[in-house]
Amino acid sequence: DTGPLTAYLRGRQGAIVRFGPLITQGDAATTIVNYGEVVEALQAFPHTYLQYRAHLQALCQQHMALLAPDFAVMDQYATLRRTMRALRTPQGQPMGVHYRLYCTAAAMNAVPSPQQLLPNLTEIYFAV
C-alpha cells in the first residue's frame, strides 16, 4: 500500500521495524500501480524527491517483487469491487491499490481467489 511504503522510504521508525525484515528478506511485493502512487506521494518533497525515488527503484529492482496487473487480475478486481458494493459493506467504497495487489496475488494462485473466499460470488455479482 502507498502509505506504508512511503513511510518506509522516508525512514519512519514504525515502518522500518514492521516492513524492513520483509523487504530485506525479499518477502515483500508491490504493484507497478502502487509504485506510481508512491512516486506521486514523494513528489511532495521536492528537495529529497530524487533521492527517495532512487531508493524506491532500488528496492523494487533488488528486494521486492514488482507485480504488473494483467487482464485476469483486473477482471478479478472488477468482480471483487462489484461484489463488495452489492454487499453494501464499509469496504464497498472504491478500492485502492491493495485490492489490486490482492487480485494480482490471487491470479498467481498465491492467495485464495474471490470466488473461494465468497462462494456465492456469482449470485451476488449477477444480482447487481
VOGU-3710 file (C-alpha; in Angstrom, 3 decimals, decimal comma):
1> dtgpltaylr> 0,000/0,000/0,000  1,121/3,546/-0,668  1,250/4,783/2,933  3,419/2,048/4,438  5,874/2,003/1,528  6,176/5,795/1,553  6,716/5,748/5,327  9,409/3,092/4,911  11,205/5,139/2,254  11,039/8,238/4,438
11> grqgaivrfg> 12,644/6,336/7,317  9,659/6,267/9,665  10,678/4,037/12,567  7,394/2,102/12,770  7,519/1,265/9,064  11,195/0,294/9,252  10,531/-2,097/12,154  7,383/-3,581/10,634  8,343/-3,860/6,968  12,150/-3,818/6,980
21> plitqgdaat> 12,573/-7,555/7,587  10,040/-8,433/4,872  11,753/-6,182/2,362  15,331/-7,199/3,144  14,412/-10,904/3,046  12,709/-10,493/-0,320  9,267/-11,370/1,043  7,599/-8,102/0,013  5,771/-7,297/-3,192  4,052/-4,295/-4,671
31> tivnygevve> 2,422/-3,399/-7,955  3,567/-1,050/-10,649  0,417/0,959/-9,873  1,498/1,330/-6,245  4,949/2,372/-7,437  3,297/5,245/-9,316  1,228/6,239/-6,292  4,335/6,253/-4,074  6,208/8,387/-6,619  3,272/10,795/-6,589
41> alqafphtyl> 3,396/10,994/-2,773  7,171/11,502/-2,784  6,876/14,435/-5,184  5,544/16,387/-2,194  9,172/16,523/-1,019  10,935/18,370/-3,867  14,302/18,681/-2,090  14,634/14,937/-1,492  12,365/13,529/-4,212  15,143/12,238/-6,475
51> qyrahlqalc> 16,850/10,508/-3,550  13,586/8,880/-2,428  12,731/7,809/-5,974  16,162/6,249/-6,470  15,740/4,330/-3,199  12,271/3,161/-4,288  13,587/1,970/-7,648  16,450/0,117/-5,980  14,036/-1,582/-3,564  11,742/-2,633/-6,398
61> qqhmallapd> 14,606/-3,945/-8,511  16,600/-5,692/-5,787  14,347/-6,630/-2,860  10,686/-6,647/-3,870  8,572/-8,460/-6,396  7,101/-5,814/-8,692  3,767/-7,140/-9,929  2,045/-5,835/-13,030  -1,727/-6,292/-13,160  -2,862/-8,088/-16,296
71> favmdqyatl> -6,325/-8,741/-17,731  -7,012/-11,639/-15,329  -6,038/-9,514/-12,338  -8,187/-6,600/-13,399  -11,136/-8,937/-14,097  -10,895/-10,277/-10,536  -10,511/-6,734/-9,233  -13,675/-5,631/-11,042  -15,630/-8,635/-9,752  -14,470/-8,059/-6,194
81> rrtmralrtp> -15,396/-4,344/-6,366  -18,900/-5,082/-7,648  -19,407/-7,792/-5,041  -18,367/-5,566/-2,175  -20,622/-2,789/-3,416  -23,522/-5,259/-3,695  -22,933/-6,377/-0,123  -23,001/-2,731/0,973  -20,083/-3,291/3,309  -17,951/-0,462/4,697
91> qgqpmgvhyr> -15,304/-1,739/2,318  -17,782/-1,171/-0,506  -16,084/2,117/-1,195  -13,838/2,428/-4,262  -10,858/0,182/-3,775  -7,257/1,184/-3,855  -4,073/-0,488/-4,898  -4,086/-3,009/-2,032  -7,115/-4,701/-3,591  -5,373/-4,768/-6,971
101> lyctaaamna> -2,372/-6,311/-5,246  -4,637/-8,943/-3,683  -6,134/-9,699/-7,093  -2,631/-9,945/-8,543  -1,702/-12,489/-5,873  -4,973/-14,374/-6,449  -4,296/-14,540/-10,181  -0,890/-16,049/-9,364  -2,611/-18,592/-7,061  -0,696/-17,172/-4,087
111> vpspqqllpn> -3,892/-16,466/-2,117  -7,491/-17,694/-2,399  -9,469/-16,215/-5,263  -12,503/-14,005/-4,563  -14,681/-16,981/-5,584  -13,003/-19,164/-2,953  -13,428/-16,511/-0,272  -17,041/-15,770/-1,232  -18,635/-18,947/-2,640  -21,842/-17,098/-3,577
121> lteiyfav> -19,915/-14,571/-5,618  -21,631/-15,497/-8,887  -25,121/-14,953/-7,471  -24,117/-11,705/-5,802  -22,304/-10,475/-8,906  -25,258/-11,043/-11,206  -27,760/-9,648/-8,698  -26,260/-6,168/-9,068
//
